[in-house]
């Protein structure tokens, strides 16, 4: 049986070994799911599905169970191979339990700087996952999936810092087709990443759901996106997205896509670019 690998940081992590994926390849596409006030993006290529965050969960609702798993089934995703958790806030990791129950082969990966985070460790216990089963990443990793290059930067933080400060930066690139994700990283984290370079992307998930604490003018100029995705809940209590961020993006000619108004937002890989469906 053939297998397909995602090489991360010099070691190959086997993600999928299905002949079906080779005989009937799925399209390459990037989808930002409408999970309310939270984040969940799905990247599919080469028969592999990667999730970046898993949507929110609270005492009354589990977006993983209610939205993400059913939507993945509707999209024809029959296996989730990797779940990248940007940071341990529940609006980003809450849906993971339902997803790993539906897709038990999924590998969970998170920044090694959250290896002792009490909330993440408690959630892992509830999901039936041991810490040793998690791929603890960082500080910088580079890998590939087919023709796409995947880069992950995990900012170093200590236990006294806000979890947002340690949000994972993820870049997915194949020529002009490119996307960047920054979790809830604040402006100071963006500024620390700017000198590293290589962040220019067609598609940018605006940081922290469009909060004024992220997506600075400098970061927009660094990424120079064609599209900015604002993943937020309708009439959310935080007022996301903030007007300052929307104004900055519009002033720079960036096309704004909002999950609270448009629902799921999908980009297909066509002619070497990500094209809005």
C-alpha positions in Angstrom: 0.0 0.0 0.0 1.3 3.4 -0.9 1.7 6.1 1.7 2.0 9.9 1.5 4.3 11.8 3.9 4.5 15.3 5.2 8.1 16.0 6.1 8.4 18.3 9.0 11.6 19.5 10.5 13.7 16.8 8.8 11.6 13.9 10.0 8.7 12.4 8.0 5.4 12.0 9.7 3.2 9.6 7.8 -0.2 11.2 7.4 -2.1 9.1 5.0 -1.7 5.6 3.5 -4.8 5.1 1.4 -4.8 3.8 -2.1 -8.2 5.5 -2.6 -6.6 8.9 -2.3 -4.2 8.0 -5.1 -6.8 6.6 -7.5 -9.4 9.4 -6.9 -7.5 12.5 -5.9 -9.4 15.2 -4.2 -9.2 18.8 -5.4 -6.7 21.2 -3.8 -8.7 23.8 -1.9 -8.6 26.0 1.1 -11.8 26.5 3.2 -12.5 28.8 6.1 -15.4 27.2 7.9 -18.0 29.4 9.5 -17.7 28.2 13.1 -19.0 31.3 14.8 -16.7 33.2 17.1 -13.6 31.1 16.5 -11.3 29.7 13.9 -11.2 26.5 11.7 -9.6 26.3 8.3 -9.3 23.2 6.1 -6.5 22.7 3.6 -6.8 19.8 1.2 -4.2 18.6 -1.3 -2.7 15.3 -2.5 -5.5 13.4 -0.8 -4.4 14.9 2.6 -6.6 17.1 4.8 -5.0 19.5 7.3 -7.0 21.5 9.8 -5.7 24.8 11.3 -7.7 25.1 14.5 -10.9 23.3 15.2 -13.6 25.8 16.2 -15.0 26.8 19.6 -16.7 24.9 22.3 -18.5 26.2 25.4 -21.0 24.9 27.9 -23.9 25.0 25.4 -22.3 24.3 22.0 -19.5 22.3 20.4 -18.6 23.6 16.9 -16.6 20.5 16.2 -19.6 18.2 16.6 -22.2 20.6 15.3 -20.4 22.2 12.4 -16.9 21.0 11.5 -17.5 17.2 11.3 -20.7 17.4 9.3 -19.3 20.0 7.0 -16.2 17.9 6.4 -18.4 15.0 5.5 -20.4 17.2 3.1 -17.1 18.3 1.5 -16.1 14.7 0.8 -13.3 14.7 3.4 -13.1 11.1 4.5 -10.0 11.5 6.7 -8.3 14.3 8.7 -4.6 13.8 8.8 -3.3 16.7 10.9 -4.8 19.2 13.2 -2.6 22.3 13.9 -3.6 24.0 17.1 -2.5 27.6 16.9 -2.7 28.2 20.7 -4.8 26.8 23.6 -7.8 29.1 23.6 -11.1 27.3 23.5 -12.4 29.2 20.5 -9.5 27.6 18.6 -9.2 24.2 20.1 -12.6 23.4 21.5 -13.9 21.3 18.6 -10.9 19.0 18.5 -12.4 16.3 20.7 -15.4 15.8 18.3 -13.0 15.8 15.3 -10.7 13.1 16.7 -13.6 11.0 17.6 -14.9 11.2 14.0 -11.4 10.9 12.5 -9.3 8.9 15.1 -6.3 8.8 12.7 -5.8 12.5 13.0 -2.5 13.7 14.4 -2.6 16.7 16.8 0.3 19.2 16.6 0.9 22.3 18.8 3.7 24.6 19.8 6.2 23.1 22.2 5.9 26.2 24.2 2.4 25.1 25.3 3.6 21.6 26.3 2.9 22.4 30.0 -0.2 24.6 29.4 -2.8 23.4 31.9 -5.8 24.1 29.7 -4.4 22.2 26.8 -3.3 19.3 29.0 -6.8 19.1 30.5 -8.4 19.1 27.0 -6.0 16.4 25.8 -7.2 14.3 28.7 -10.8 14.8 27.8 -10.0 14.0 24.1 -8.4 10.7 25.3 -5.0 11.8 24.1 -1.7 11.5 26.0 0.8 14.4 25.7 3.2 11.9 24.1 0.9 11.5 21.2 1.0 15.2 20.3 3.6 16.5 17.8 5.2 19.3 19.8 6.5 21.7 17.2 9.0 24.6 17.1 10.5 27.0 17.1 10.7 26.8 13.2 9.8 24.0 11.0 9.7 23.6 7.3 8.0 20.8 5.3 6.3 19.9 2.1 3.1 18.4 0.9 3.1 17.7 -2.8 4.2 20.9 -4.4 3.2 23.0 -1.4 5.8 24.3 1.0 4.6 24.5 4.6 6.4 26.6 7.2 5.5 26.9 10.9 6.9 29.4 13.3 6.2 29.0 17.0 7.1 32.1 19.0 8.8 31.4 22.3 6.8 32.4 25.4 6.9 31.7 29.1 4.1 30.7 31.4 3.5 34.3 32.5 2.6 35.5 29.0 -0.8 35.6 27.3 -1.4 32.5 25.2 -2.1 34.7 22.2 1.5 35.8 22.3 2.6 32.2 21.4 0.1 31.8 18.5 1.5 29.7 15.7 2.3 31.3 12.4 1.7 29.1 9.4 2.5 29.7 5.8 1.3 27.5 2.9 2.9 28.2 -0.5 3.0 26.8 -4.0 4.1 29.7 -6.2 1.5 32.4 -6.3 -1.0 30.2 -4.4 -0.3 31.1 -0.8 -1.9 31.6 2.5 -0.8 32.8 6.0 -2.4 32.1 9.4 -1.5 33.8 12.7 -4.0 32.6 15.2 -4.6 35.4 17.8 -1.1 36.7 17.5 -1.0 40.4 18.6 0.9 43.2 16.8 4.1 42.7 18.8 4.2 39.0 17.6 3.6 40.2 14.0 6.5 42.7 14.4 8.8 39.9 15.6 8.0 37.8 12.6 8.3 40.5 9.9 12.1 40.5 9.7 12.1 36.8 9.1 10.6 37.4 5.7 8.7 35.2 3.3 5.2 36.1 4.5 3.8 37.5 1.3 0.5 35.7 0.6 -2.5 35.8 -1.6 -4.8 34.9 1.3 -4.3 36.2 4.9 -6.4 35.1 7.9 -6.7 38.4 9.8 -5.3 37.9 13.3 -7.6 37.5 16.3 -10.9 37.6 14.4 -10.3 41.1 13.2 -9.4 42.6 16.7 -7.6 45.9 16.8 -4.9 44.1 18.7 -3.7 42.5 15.5 -3.3 42.9 11.7 -1.3 46.1 11.9 -0.6 48.3 8.8 3.0 47.0 8.9 1.8 43.4 8.8 -0.5 44.1 5.9 2.4 45.6 4.0 4.5 42.6 4.8 1.9 40.1 3.6 0.4 42.2 0.8 -2.6 40.0 0.6 -5.3 40.0 -2.1 -7.8 38.6 0.4 -8.2 38.9 4.1 -10.4 36.5 6.0 -12.2 37.7 9.1 -13.4 34.6 11.0 -15.9 35.8 13.6 -19.3 35.2 15.0 -22.4 37.2 14.0 -23.1 40.0 16.5 -20.3 38.7 18.7 -19.9 40.4 22.1 -16.3 41.5 21.3 -17.3 43.7 18.4 -15.1 41.8 16.0 -14.1 42.8 13.4 -13.1 46.2 14.7 -13.6 49.2 12.4 -9.9 50.2 12.5 -8.9 46.8 11.0 -11.5 46.9 8.3 -10.6 50.5 7.4 -6.9 49.5 7.2 -7.6 46.6 4.9 -9.9 48.6 2.7 -7.4 51.4 2.4 -4.8 49.0 1.2 -7.2 47.6 -1.4 -7.5 44.2 0.3 -10.7 42.2 -0.5 -12.4 41.4 2.8 -14.2 38.1 3.3 -16.2 37.6 6.6 -17.6 34.3 7.8 -20.2 36.1 9.9 -21.8 37.5 6.8 -20.8 35.0 4.0 -20.6 31.7 5.8 -17.9 29.3 4.6 -15.3 30.9 2.4 -13.6 28.6 -0.1 -10.6 29.0 -2.4 -9.9 26.5 -5.2 -6.4 26.0 -6.6 -6.8 26.9 -10.3 -4.0 27.9 -12.8 -1.5 28.2 -10.0 -3.5 30.5 -7.8 -6.1 30.4 -5.0 -9.4 31.5 -6.6 -12.4 32.4 -4.6 -15.2 29.9 -5.2 
